[in-house]
Amino acid sequence: MNKLKERWGIKSNRQLIIIFIVFGITGTLALQIAKPLTLLLGISPDYWLFWPLRILILIPIYQLILIAIGWIFGEFDFFKNFVKKMFRRFSFSK
């Protein structure tokens, strides 16, 4: 845990627990939103590109929800930087 706290620049165990809670809520909520959204777009599970398209839809939804839920829990700066780093890894941003 200390290694993770050091890597993320976290000062307390309370902050680490909040971050884990935010990640859990965000993942669950993003999946719950992606399912009806793919069906709304007319992409059914029978379509051979269903999973690649669903993943492409899920990525931006996850990022937006992560920042929003992080803001609600008072960790906006941490998650804003986390999303920036993630976008750099995907090469969406310089």
C-alpha positions as CSV (number, residue, x, y, z in Angstrom):
1,M,0.0,0.0,0.0
2,N,2.8,2.4,0.8
3,K,4.3,1.9,-2.6
4,L,1.0,2.7,-4.3
5,K,0.5,5.8,-2.0
6,E,4.0,7.0,-3.0
7,R,3.4,6.4,-6.7
8,W,0.1,8.2,-6.7
9,G,1.3,11.0,-4.3
10,I,-1.3,10.1,-1.7
11,K,-0.7,11.3,1.9
12,S,-3.3,9.3,3.9
13,N,-5.0,5.9,4.0
14,R,-8.3,7.8,4.1
15,Q,-7.5,9.4,0.7
16,L,-6.5,6.0,-0.7
17,I,-9.8,4.4,0.5
18,I,-11.8,7.2,-1.2
19,I,-9.9,6.7,-4.4
20,F,-10.6,3.0,-4.4
21,I,-14.3,3.7,-3.7
22,V,-14.4,6.2,-6.6
23,F,-12.8,3.6,-9.0
24,G,-15.4,1.0,-7.9
25,I,-18.4,3.2,-8.3
26,T,-17.1,4.5,-11.7
27,G,-16.5,1.1,-13.2
28,T,-19.9,-0.2,-12.1
29,L,-21.7,2.9,-13.3
30,A,-19.9,3.0,-16.7
31,L,-20.9,-0.6,-17.4
32,Q,-24.5,0.1,-16.4
33,I,-24.6,3.1,-18.8
34,A,-22.8,1.4,-21.7
35,K,-25.2,-1.5,-22.0
36,P,-28.4,0.6,-22.8
37,L,-26.4,3.1,-24.8
38,T,-25.1,0.3,-27.2
39,L,-28.7,-1.0,-27.5
40,L,-30.0,2.6,-28.1
41,L,-27.4,3.0,-30.9
42,G,-28.8,-0.2,-32.4
43,I,-25.7,-2.3,-31.7
44,S,-27.0,-5.7,-30.6
45,P,-24.9,-8.5,-29.0
46,D,-25.4,-10.6,-32.2
47,Y,-23.4,-8.0,-34.2
48,W,-19.8,-9.2,-34.7
49,L,-18.4,-5.8,-33.7
50,F,-20.5,-5.6,-30.5
51,W,-17.6,-5.9,-28.0
52,P,-15.1,-3.7,-29.8
53,L,-17.7,-1.0,-30.3
54,R,-18.9,-1.3,-26.7
55,I,-15.3,-0.9,-25.4
56,L,-14.9,2.2,-27.6
57,I,-18.1,3.7,-26.2
58,L,-17.1,2.7,-22.7
59,I,-13.7,4.5,-22.6
60,P,-14.9,8.1,-22.8
61,I,-17.9,7.4,-20.6
62,Y,-15.6,6.0,-18.0
63,Q,-13.3,9.0,-18.1
64,L,-16.2,11.5,-17.7
65,I,-17.8,9.5,-14.8
66,L,-14.4,9.1,-13.1
67,I,-13.9,12.9,-13.0
68,A,-17.5,13.5,-11.9
69,I,-17.5,11.0,-9.1
70,G,-14.0,12.1,-8.1
71,W,-15.2,15.6,-7.8
72,I,-18.2,14.5,-5.7
73,F,-15.8,12.7,-3.3
74,G,-13.4,15.7,-3.2
75,E,-10.6,14.2,-5.2
76,F,-11.0,16.1,-8.5
77,D,-7.3,17.0,-8.9
78,F,-6.2,13.4,-8.5
79,F,-8.6,12.1,-11.0
80,K,-8.1,14.9,-13.5
81,N,-4.4,14.1,-13.5
82,F,-5.2,10.4,-13.7
83,V,-7.4,10.9,-16.8
84,K,-4.8,13.1,-18.4
85,K,-2.2,10.4,-17.9
86,M,-4.5,7.8,-19.3
87,F,-5.2,9.8,-22.4
88,R,-1.5,10.3,-22.9
89,R,-1.1,6.5,-22.8
90,F,-3.8,6.1,-25.4
91,S,-2.1,8.9,-27.4
92,F,-5.3,11.0,-27.5
93,S,-3.5,14.0,-26.0
94,K,0.0,15.3,-26.0
